[in-house]
Amino acid sequence: MTPLDLRADIPALEDAVYLNTGASGPSPRRVVTAAETFLEHHEFEAPTAEGMYTAAFDAYDDVRATVAEFLGAEPSEIALTQSTTDGINRVACALEWTTDDVVVRTDLEHPAGILPWQRLERTRGIDVRVVGSDAGRLDIDAYRAAVEDAKLVCVSSLTWNYGTRLPIETLVDIAHDAGALVLVDAVQSVGQTSVDVHEWGADIVAAAGHKWLLGTWGAGFLYVSDDVIDTLNPRTIGYRGVVTPTDETYEFEPGARRFEIGTTNPAPYVALQTAIETLDEIGLGTVESRIQQLTTRLVNGVPDDRLLSPTSPESGLVTIDVDDPSTTVDLLKEANIVIRSLPDPDAIRASIHVFNTQEDIETLLPSSRTRGDSAP
């Protein structure tokens, strides 16, 4: 499959220039069809054939194996969740917290990496330390000082507001030297760049399929290293997370599956599996190189004093300073160009994926100028 083959299979692109994958990616027909086909089988045929639970559990197992291979992990290290936020919350609730505990995050985190710790700060009295940044870059010395006595570090692999790649392996090493666990929000990485969780060395990685993977909503995944799984005791429990649900005394699954709870619709996970297989057909090398080429063209067309993302792009996310972000987004939408505004920085952000074209980029550049805005 080529990038243009993928583009032709995405109905949302027929009438608009879509540059908002960092928020949510438009699914190809084949991904939605896979979900629909499975759902019909599960509801129409499985009840009197292999059984609805067997069909669902077989699908869960297949999807875990696909996600594990995609991340360089083992299937036992993968739990299926509903979203990145869901996965982070499950981890936050699986640790014992006291008023002496410290969580470190950066000021570059999505609300998914902020709100769970704010809640623990309010309910458990933990200390949440925020490492500041400058244009998407962390001060490593400040980070090292912050994690010195931390229990857990939560950090994004790729920042949603600047499109910068953080040095995850270095951050993990520093945190581990201090005795802290590391949870990585990788939702902006998976699907636009290769991810090997074992190379990162992170203890936990949370992500979802509805952005750069181009899956549907409702399918997330959580990697939990076998080395730390026994330190995590989920607060919620159900038959999918224990060894034998009918035993009088329960025993959690030995791996990450302990974070799975009960009955969830398998169809979004089938969509996730098909989405991963689709990008594998294209090749992540092709994805990365095409994103780099198209994003470079975009940043070269933005005045230097308006570009907030790196001049040498590190991802498909490009953040641009404009006079009125909300109005700019609305005006572009009227011209069938879809981007989004950001709260911090107060700017607009374009997301460039492998299905985008040079024509998409050229359409965006003059459109903003002709509507009275000074950039891009």
BELHUVEN-V569498 format. One line per field, one symbol per residue. burial: 1 if it has 24 or more other ideal C-beta (glycine too) atoms within 12 Angstrom, else 0. Layout:
# BELHUVEN-V569498
burial=???
This chain:
# BELHUVEN-V569498
burial=0010011011011000111111111111111101100110110000000000001111111111111101101110111111111111111111101000111111111111110110010001010111101011110000100110011111111111111111010011011101011111111111111111100111111111111111111111111111011001010010111100000000011011111110011111111111111110010101110111011111101100011111001111111111001001101100001111110010111111111110011011101100101011
